[in-house]
Amino acid sequence: MSEILIKNGRVIDVANNIDQVTDVLLADGKVQRIGTSTKPQAAGEQTVIDASGCIVSPGLLDIHVHFREPGQEEKETIATGAASAVFGGFTTVCCMPNTRPALDDDGRVEFVFHQSRRANLANVYPVGAITKGREGKELAEIGLMSKAGAVGFTDDGVAVGSAAVMNKAMQYIAMTGKVIMQHCEDHELGGGVMNAGALATKLGLAGWPRVAEELIIQRDILLNMSQNIGVRYHVQHLSSGGSVELIRQARKNLFGQTYITAEASPHHLLLTEESCSTYDTNFKMNPPLRAKRDVDAIIEGVRDGTITVLATDHAPHTLEEKELEFAAAPFGIIGLDCALPLYAKALIESEAIDWPHMLAMMTINSARLVGLDASKGHLGFGADADVTIIDPNHAWTVDVKEFQSKSRNCPFDGWKVKGRALTTIVGGQVKMNLDAGRMKGTRVQPVLMV
């Protein structure tokens, strides 16, 4: 029997109402015990990790990443994306279907699992496309993908623009029990390259108004609630304060609390449209960076529970693509390697929320959304031994050259931040450790294993 004993850490497991300094024992890939323990359960190998001064959390989950495989492996592969994940403290991620070809059938869903097993780093789960080729016309093989293990469905990168198609998708996906994740953008109003307004006009760039996001959210809430379809509906990467209010109002009744959720990403918590003034394409997002009032509204939505999940929208692109002029360059940034301290900067240093609240949004809330909460997102007996050890006071400077992602399109390069994942454990195996001095035993792995 192989064991890992994590000692003296502040264990925060919101799902089980635990927040105390104690020990965690992992054995044979599962959580065995929380509580003071100094001896191995049985004869065999044991690694002891001293987590003094650190937070011991269930493994972090990110339900919204882009790993580009198949079809765009020059940007990211499932293996390099999984390495990026464990480097940032994430043990489980859910990859979007806007690959080439799209993840729109059961064979491609199985391909993601195969590549994840080969990489043997973070757990990678596929999110299937809602429509064939993500073209918004004909439903994809939802039933087959669900049986193959797709944890949700989205056409992310574009919205399902047709109300008729979305209505049918909601009905079919409700039968699977899986979640719809909607990229909310009315393309006839959206399609710009930055937030619509005076600054976009001054810069000579096409604007993308908030209402393009808000209209799709309002339409989909009406479809779901007025017809009592009962599909779990999740809004991806909120950017507009108006969107936050729509979701807040919808969640005020029992139906909304159960079936309507939303996520926020680091860049929409920390940056505004002013960053676009230099035409630096690392600030070109989809949806775009908006005004300070939108940032404030999103943070308030996190604080009051309107927004329940934090997700990076990790979107790798090559240097050559991002060096194009602003209007021509692709949308998106990478985020897995440095998301944790960015969330802490936006939410904890601002005193909007505390560590338990933030970690709930990165563990159990995320796991419940994608149906993984039986074994992930908590440290209950028999749960998967996925653990992230965090030093909340570790001060460091973001350096994209250290990232494990293939890409480097990150606007936070050079930022001084506080808080870092020191150790990432997946299935009872140490996949990343930045502080070898804390580890003793027979299974010490001092650095990222790639």
C-alpha positions in Angstrom: 0.0 0.0 0.0 1.3 3.4 -1.0 0.4 6.4 1.3 0.8 10.1 1.4 0.4 11.8 4.8 -0.2 15.5 4.6 0.5 17.0 8.0 -0.2 20.3 9.8 -2.1 22.0 7.0 -5.2 24.2 7.2 -7.6 21.7 5.6 -10.5 23.5 3.8 -13.2 21.2 2.5 -16.3 23.2 2.1 -18.4 20.2 1.1 -17.8 18.6 4.4 -17.7 21.8 6.5 -14.1 21.4 7.4 -11.8 24.3 8.1 -9.1 23.3 10.6 -5.4 22.6 11.0 -5.1 18.8 10.8 -3.7 15.9 8.7 -5.0 14.2 5.6 -4.1 10.6 4.8 -4.2 9.3 1.2 -3.8 5.7 0.3 -4.1 3.8 -3.0 -5.6 6.7 -4.8 -8.3 7.6 -2.3 -8.8 9.8 0.7 -8.6 7.6 3.8 -8.8 9.9 6.8 -8.8 13.5 7.9 -7.5 14.0 11.4 -4.3 13.8 13.4 -2.3 10.8 12.2 1.4 10.0 12.4 1.6 6.3 11.5 1.1 4.5 8.2 -2.1 2.5 8.0 -0.3 -0.5 6.7 3.1 -1.7 5.7 4.4 -0.1 2.5 5.6 3.1 1.1 4.7 6.4 2.7 5.5 10.0 1.7 5.1 12.7 4.4 4.4 16.3 3.3 4.7 19.0 5.9 1.9 21.5 5.0 2.6 23.9 7.9 1.4 27.4 7.0 -0.4 26.1 3.9 -3.9 25.4 2.8 -4.8 21.8 2.0 -7.7 21.8 -0.5 -9.5 19.3 -2.6 -7.9 19.3 -6.0 -8.9 22.5 -8.0 -11.3 22.0 -10.9 -11.5 24.2 -14.0 -14.6 23.5 -16.1 -13.6 25.7 -19.0 -10.4 25.2 -20.9 -9.3 24.9 -24.5 -6.7 22.3 -25.2 -6.9 22.5 -29.1 -6.4 18.8 -29.7 -7.3 17.5 -32.3 -6.4 19.8 -35.1 -4.4 22.7 -33.5 -1.7 20.9 -31.6 0.8 23.7 -32.3 -1.1 25.8 -29.8 -1.8 23.2 -27.1 -2.2 19.4 -26.7 -4.1 17.6 -24.1 -0.8 16.6 -22.6 0.7 20.1 -22.5 -2.6 21.5 -21.2 -2.7 18.9 -18.5 0.8 19.9 -17.5 -0.2 23.5 -17.4 -3.1 22.5 -15.2 -1.1 20.7 -12.5 1.5 23.5 -12.6 -1.2 25.9 -11.6 -2.7 23.5 -8.9 -5.6 22.1 -11.0 -6.2 18.4 -10.8 -9.2 18.2 -13.1 -10.2 20.3 -16.1 -13.0 20.2 -18.7 -12.0 20.9 -22.3 -14.2 22.7 -24.8 -15.3 21.2 -28.1 -14.1 23.9 -30.5 -11.3 21.7 -31.9 -10.8 20.8 -35.5 -12.8 18.6 -36.0 -15.2 19.6 -33.2 -15.9 17.2 -30.3 -19.4 16.4 -31.6 -19.5 12.6 -31.5 -18.8 9.8 -29.1 -15.5 8.7 -30.8 -14.0 12.2 -30.3 -15.1 12.2 -26.7 -13.4 8.9 -26.2 -10.3 10.3 -27.9 -10.0 13.0 -25.2 -10.1 10.4 -22.4 -7.4 8.3 -24.3 -5.1 11.3 -24.6 -5.7 12.2 -20.9 -4.7 8.7 -19.8 -1.6 8.8 -21.9 -0.5 12.2 -20.4 -1.1 10.9 -16.9 -1.2 14.3 -15.3 -4.4 16.1 -14.6 -7.8 14.5 -15.2 -9.2 15.8 -18.5 -12.9 15.5 -19.2 -14.5 16.5 -22.5 -17.5 18.8 -23.0 -19.4 17.8 -26.1 -20.7 20.1 -28.8 -24.4 21.0 -28.8 -24.6 21.1 -32.6 -22.8 19.3 -35.4 -19.6 21.1 -36.2 -20.8 23.8 -33.8 -22.7 25.3 -36.7 -25.9 25.9 -34.7 -28.1 24.0 -37.2 -28.5 20.3 -36.2 -28.1 18.7 -32.9 -25.0 16.6 -32.4 -25.0 13.1 -31.0 -25.9 14.2 -27.5 -27.0 10.8 -26.2 -24.0 8.9 -27.5 -21.6 11.6 -26.2 -23.3 11.5 -22.8 -22.8 7.7 -22.6 -19.2 8.1 -23.6 -18.5 10.4 -20.7 -19.1 14.0 -21.9 -19.7 16.0 -18.7 -21.7 18.8 -20.4 -22.5 20.4 -23.7 -21.6 23.7 -25.4 -20.8 25.3 -28.7 -18.3 27.5 -26.9 -16.7 30.1 -29.1 -20.2 30.8 -30.5 -23.7 30.9 -29.1 -26.5 28.6 -30.3 -28.1 31.5 -32.1 -31.4 29.9 -33.1 -34.0 29.9 -30.4 -35.7 26.8 -32.0 -32.4 24.8 -31.9 -31.7 25.9 -28.4 -35.1 24.9 -27.3 -34.6 21.4 -28.7 -31.1 21.2 -27.3 -32.5 22.0 -23.8 -35.1 19.3 -24.0 -32.6 16.6 -25.2 -29.8 17.6 -22.8 -32.3 17.7 -19.8 -32.9 14.0 -20.4 -29.2 13.2 -19.9 -29.0 15.2 -16.7 -25.9 17.0 -18.0 -25.4 20.8 -18.1 -25.7 23.2 -21.0 -22.8 25.7 -21.0 -23.7 28.7 -23.2 -21.4 31.2 -24.8 -23.7 34.1 -24.7 -23.3 36.4 -27.7 -26.0 37.4 -30.2 -23.7 37.4 -33.2 -25.8 40.0 -35.1 -25.0 42.4 -32.3 -21.7 41.1 -31.3 -18.7 40.2 -33.5 -16.7 43.3 -32.5 -13.1 43.1 -31.2 -13.5 45.1 -27.9 -16.2 46.6 -25.7 -18.5 49.0 -27.6 -18.2 52.6 -26.5 -16.2 55.8 -26.7 -12.8 54.1 -26.3 -13.5 51.7 -29.2 -14.5 54.6 -31.4 -11.3 56.5 -30.4 -9.2 53.5 -31.2 -10.9 52.8 -34.5 -11.9 49.3 -33.4 -15.3 47.6 -33.9 -17.4 47.5 -30.8 -19.1 44.6 -29.1 -22.0 45.9 -26.8 -23.1 44.3 -23.5 -26.6 43.7 -24.9 -25.3 41.1 -27.2 -24.5 39.0 -24.2 -27.5 39.9 -22.2 -30.0 39.1 -24.9 -28.9 35.5 -25.2 -29.0 35.0 -21.4 -32.5 36.5 -21.2 -33.7 34.4 -24.1 -32.3 31.2 -22.7 -33.6 31.8 -19.2 -37.1 32.3 -20.6 -36.9 29.2 -22.7 -35.8 27.1 -19.7 -38.1 28.6 -17.1 -41.3 29.4 -19.0 -41.6 25.9 -20.4 -40.3 24.1 -17.2 -37.7 22.2 -19.2 -35.5 21.9 -16.2 -32.2 21.6 -17.9 -29.2 22.8 -15.9 -28.1 26.0 -17.7 -24.7 27.6 -17.1 -23.5 31.0 -18.4 -19.9 31.0 -19.4 -17.3 33.8 -18.8 -19.6 36.7 -17.7 -18.4 40.1 -18.8 -21.4 42.4 -18.3 -22.8 43.8 -15.1 -26.3 43.6 -16.7 -25.8 39.9 -17.2 -25.0 39.5 -13.5 -28.3 41.2 -12.6 -30.3 39.0 -15.1 -28.9 35.9 -13.4 -29.4 37.3 -9.9 -33.1 37.8 -10.6 -33.5 34.4 -12.2 -31.9 32.7 -9.3 -34.2 34.3 -6.8 -36.8 31.6 -7.2 -36.3 27.9 -6.4 -36.1 26.9 -10.1 -33.4 29.4 -10.8 -31.3 28.3 -7.7 -31.4 24.8 -9.0 -31.0 25.2 -12.7 -29.2 28.5 -13.4 -25.5 29.1 -12.7 -22.7 31.3 -14.1 -18.9 31.6 -14.0 -16.3 34.4 -13.9 -12.8 34.4 -15.3 -9.6 36.1 -14.0 -9.4 38.7 -16.7 -13.0 39.8 -16.2 -12.3 40.2 -12.5 -9.1 42.3 -12.9 -8.9 44.1 -16.3 -10.9 46.7 -18.1 -11.3 47.9 -21.7 -8.6 50.5 -20.9 -6.0 47.7 -21.4 -6.8 47.7 -25.1 -5.5 51.2 -25.5 -2.0 50.0 -26.4 -3.4 47.6 -29.1 -1.7 44.7 -27.2 -3.6 41.6 -28.5 -3.1 39.8 -25.2 -6.0 41.9 -24.0 -8.3 40.8 -26.8 -10.9 38.6 -25.2 -14.1 36.9 -26.1 -16.3 38.3 -24.5 -14.3 41.5 -24.4 -13.0 43.4 -21.4 -15.5 46.0 -20.3 -15.7 48.9 -17.9 -14.8 49.2 -14.3 -18.5 49.1 -13.3 -18.8 45.7 -15.0 -15.8 44.4 -13.0 -17.3 45.7 -9.8 -20.7 44.1 -10.7 -19.0 40.7 -11.4 -17.1 40.8 -8.1 -20.3 41.7 -6.3 -22.0 38.7 -8.1 -19.3 36.5 -6.7 -19.6 37.9 -3.2 -23.4 37.5 -3.0 -23.5 34.0 -4.6 -25.0 34.9 -7.9 -21.8 33.6 -9.6 -21.0 30.2 -8.3 -18.0 29.0 -10.3 -14.5 30.4 -11.2 -13.2 29.2 -14.6 -10.1 30.3 -16.5 -11.3 30.1 -20.2 -7.6 29.0 -20.9 -7.3 29.7 -24.6 -3.8 29.2 -26.1 -2.7 30.8 -29.4 0.7 30.9 -31.1 2.9 33.9 -30.9 2.6 34.4 -34.7 -1.2 34.7 -34.4 -1.1 37.1 -31.5 1.4 39.3 -33.3 -1.2 40.2 -35.9 -2.9 43.6 -35.7 -5.6 43.8 -33.1 -8.6 43.4 -35.4 -7.1 40.3 -37.0 -5.6 38.5 -34.0 -7.5 35.7 -32.3 -9.4 36.2 -29.1 -8.2 34.7 -25.8 -5.5 34.2 -23.3 -4.0 31.3 -21.3 -4.7 31.2 -17.6 -4.2 27.8 -15.9 -0.6 28.4 -14.8 -1.4 31.6 -12.9 -5.1 31.7 -12.2 -5.0 30.9 -8.5 -3.1 34.0 -7.4 -5.1 36.1 -9.8 -8.4 35.0 -8.2 -6.9 35.7 -4.8 -5.8 39.2 -5.9 -9.3 40.0 -7.3 -11.4 38.4 -4.5 -9.4 37.8 -1.3 -7.0 40.8 -1.3 -10.0 43.0 -2.0 -11.9 41.3 0.9 -14.8 40.5 -1.3 -14.7 36.8 -0.1 -12.5 34.5 2.0 -10.5 31.4 1.1 -13.3 28.9 1.9 -15.7 30.8 -0.4 -13.2 31.0 -3.2 -12.1 27.4 -3.0 -15.7 26.2 -3.0 -16.0 28.0 -6.4 -13.0 26.1 -7.6 -13.8 22.7 -6.1 -17.2 21.4 -5.0 -19.3 23.9 -6.9 -17.4 23.1 -10.1 -17.6 19.3 -9.5 -21.3 19.4 -8.9 -22.0 21.4 -12.0 -20.3 18.8 -14.2 -21.5 15.8 -12.2 -18.2 14.7 -10.7 -19.0 15.4 -7.1 -19.3 11.8 -6.1 -15.5 11.5 -6.2 -14.1 15.0 -6.8 -14.3 18.4 -5.2 -14.1 17.2 -1.6 -12.0 15.2 0.8 -14.6 12.8 2.1 -13.7 9.2 2.8 -13.2 7.3 -0.4 -13.0 10.4 -2.6 -10.4 10.5 -5.3 -7.0 11.5 -3.8 -6.9 14.8 -5.7 -5.4 17.4 -3.5 -3.9 20.9 -3.9 -1.5 22.3 -1.3 -1.5 26.1 -1.4 0.8 28.6 0.2 -1.5 31.7 0.5 1.4 34.0 1.4 3.9 32.9 -1.3 4.8 36.1 -3.2 6.0 35.7 -6.7 6.1 37.3 -10.1 4.2 35.8 -13.1 6.7 34.7 -15.7 5.3 33.2 -18.9 8.6 31.5 -19.6 8.0 29.2 -16.7 4.6 28.2 -17.9 4.0 24.6 -18.9 1.5 25.6 -21.6 2.8 25.5 -25.2 1.6 29.1 -25.6 2.5 32.4 -24.0 -0.4 34.7 -24.7 -0.9 36.0 -21.1 -1.5 39.6 -20.2 -0.4 39.0 -16.6 3.2 38.4 -17.4 5.3 40.4 -14.9 2.5 40.9 -12.4 3.5 40.6 -8.7 1.1 38.2 -7.0 0.6 36.3 -3.8 -0.5 32.8 -3.3 0.7 29.7 -5.1 0.0 26.0 -5.5 3.1 24.2 -4.1 2.0 20.6 -4.6 -0.5 19.0 -6.9 -1.6 15.4 -6.1 -3.8 13.5 -8.7 -5.1 10.1 -7.8 -2.7 9.8 -5.0 0.4 10.6 -7.1 2.4 13.8 -6.7 2.4 15.4 -10.2 3.9 18.7 -9.2 5.9 19.9 -6.2 7.8 23.2 -5.9 9.2 22.7 -2.4 11.1 19.4 -2.1 12.1 20.4 1.5 8.5 19.8 2.7 8.5 16.2 1.4 10.1 13.1 3.0 9.7 9.4 2.1 10.0 6.9 -0.6 7.8 8.6 -3.3 9.2 12.1 -3.4 8.8 13.8 -6.8 10.4 17.3 -6.5 9.2 18.9 -9.7 6.6 18.7 -12.4 6.7 15.3 -14.0 6.4 15.8 -17.8 
